Amino acid sequence: MAQITCQSLALGYEGKRVVEDLDFTVEAGDYLCIVGENGSGKSTLVKTILRLLPPISGTITLGDGLRPKEIGYLPQQTAAQRDFPASVEEIVLSGCLNRCGLRPFYNRSEKALAAANMRRLGIEDLSQRRYRELSGGQQQRVLLARALCATRKLLLLDEPVAGLDPAAAAEMYGIIASLNREEKTTIMMISHDIDAAIKYASHILHIGERKPLFFGTTDAYVSSGIAGSLKGETK
């Protein structure tokens, strides 16, 4: 069942179009990687799906009972965010805020969900540590646990391995793949790592300058030769 359907979508900000004629569908259980050069509109697409920006034209339709507040989002971090003084448990629990409604506190089930997601990500022993004391890989696990508290269905990840060393990046890719493969969580991920996108994703959306270059299965993407444009290869 389709969870996100984009039709004739044009995106931009402050009146400037960055990409148009986007048509793609994300089915339940897909692992979609969104690739393209800097400035091609990848982050703008994410913000539009999250309804932080309106589309210039076209439509984004959510299905399978998915609501915007139920998308688990892992954004790129700024330096200031990496120095955030809260505890790991406090940050993971904050993923439950949309479940609280008007309640000014977390209930027992929300605290249990946060604890369960910390166990899933192997960070339960860090629950009382200050976030800013953690390594980059540990911080990304905390943010992923937070995103999992917000969703039962779909994770939207913006460069989740940015700034990580190769070992921590490989570990994070493995965790994300396991969530998709074993727990059937739908993944949408922006990535500059074309090799990892080809290795892990079931589908690829490649955005070029002002236009989509490809949408389809990873096998079809590899056969198309379009990936070479990001690698600087001559096909």
N, C-alpha and C positions, 0 to 999 in steps of 0.2 A: 504494500500500500504506500502511495506517495505521501511523504511527510512535508516536503517543500516542492512547490511547482512555480517556476519563474517563466513568465511569458512576455515576449516583446519588451524586455526590461531595459530601460535606459537609466544610468546612474550618474550622479555627480554631486557637486556641492557649490554653493554660492553662484548658482547659475551656470557653472561650467560642467559640460558633459565629459566624463572620463571613459565611459564604455556604454555601448548601446547594442540593441538586437540580441540580448541574452535570452536564450531559451534552454532550460534544463530542468530535470526532475531528480529529486533525491528520494529514493525508496527506503522503506524501513530496512535496516540492516546493511545499507550501503556504507562504503568507506570512500568518500569523495575527497580527492586532493585538488585544491585550486592553485594553479601555478601561473606564472607570468612575470614579466620584468617589473622592476620598481615603477610605480606610477601608473600601472595598467588598470587599477581599479579593484584589486583584490580586497583590501581593507574597507573600501567604500561599499563593496557588496556585503561584507559581513555586517557593517553598521546598518545597512538598509534592511537586511534580514531581521536584525534585532530591533528594528523600528527606531533607531537613533537618528536616522536620516530618512526622509521620504524619497521614494523613487521619482525621477523626473517624468517617466511614463512607463506603462506596462504594469504588470501585477505580480505580486508574490502571494501565493496561496498556501496556507498551512493545512495539512490533513492529518489523518490518523489520530484525531483528538489532540494534536499538539497545539499549545498556546505559546505566544512569544515569551512569557515569563517562565516557561518550562524548558527553555533551551539552556543547557549548561555551557557557559562561555568562559574560555580561558584566553584573556587578552595578552598582548605583549606587555612586558613590564617596563616601567621607567626606573631610573636610578632611585628616585624618592620612594617608590613603592617597594623596592627591594630592601629598603631600610625601615620598613614599617615596624613599630614597636610591639604590636599585638602578639599574643601567643598563637601557636599553631591551632589549638582547639578553637580559639575565638574566630580565627579566619575561616576555618572549615565550617563552623556553625553558621557563619554569615551567609553561606550558600542556601540556608533554609529561610532567609528573610521573607521571600515571596510566599512561603507557606504560612507565615505567621498572621497575615492579614493585619488587623488592628491590634493584635496582642503585643504588649511591650516586652515579652519574654519568650524563650524557647520552651516548648513542652517536652515531655518525656520521650515521645516518639521522634522528635527532631534531634534531640541529643543522642538518641540511639542510632539514628541514621548517620549523624556525623561520626560517631564512634565506629560504626560499621565501615564507612568509607575510608577512615584512617587505617583500619585494619586491611582493607582491600589494597591500599597503596603502600602498606608496610611502614607507616609513620606513626603508629599508635604510641610508640615509645618516645616520640618527640612532642606529644600533645601539650606539654607545659613549657616547652622551649620557646624563646622569642624567635619570631619569624626571621628577623634580620640577622640572627646568629647562624642561620643554616647555609649550607652550600647551595649553589644554583640548582643542582639536580633535586635536592630536597625541597627547595622552594617550589619548583614546578610540580612536584608530587602533592604538596599542600594545596596549590591552586587547582590541580586536577580533582582532588578530593572535594574541594569546595564546589567545583562545577558539577560534580556528580550528585551533590546534595540538592542541586537545583533542578535536576532532570531525571526522568525515568526512561527517556527515549533517545535524545540527540545531544551530542557534544559538538560545539563549534570552537575550534582551536586556531588561534592566530600565532603561527610560528612557535609552536610549543617547545622546540629545542634550541631556540635562538640563544646564543651565549653559553651554551653548555659544551663541555669537553666531549670528545668522541665517545667515551665510555658511558657518560651520563646521557648523551643523546640516544645512543643505541638502547639503553635501558628504558628511556621514555618511549621510544618507538615501540618497543616490545610490550610495554604496559598498554599503550593505546590499541595495538593490534589485538591483544588479549581481550580487552573490553569489547571490541568489535566482534571478534571471532567466537568467543566463549559466552559472552553475555548479551550478544546481539544488539549492542548499543550502536546506533547510527553515528558515523563520524563525518564531519566536514572540517577539513584542515587546510589552512593556507600554508604553503611551504615553498622555500627557495631550493630545497634539496630534491632535485628531480630524480636522482637515483633512488632515494627513499620513497618518493611518491610512487615510482614504478614498482618498487619492491612490495609495498604494503597496500596500496589503494586498489579498490575494485573498479573505480571510475576516476577519470581525470577531466577537469574543466581548465582549459588553457586560454587565458585572456591575453589578447594582444593590444596594440595601440588602437583604442576606440572600438575594438570589435573582438568577438570571441573567435578563437582559432580552431578550437576543438572541444567537443563534449562527447564522451562515450566511454566504453570499457578501456581498461588499461592495456589490454592486448591490442585493441584497435589503435590506441594511441601510439604504442611502440611501433606498430606496422606503418603508421602514417609518416614517421620520420620527423614530426613536428618538434619532438623533444630536443632535437639537435639545435634548434634556434635558441634555447636557453643555455645550452652547454657551449655555444659558440662553435659548433661543429659545422662542417660543410657536408651536406647530404647530396 
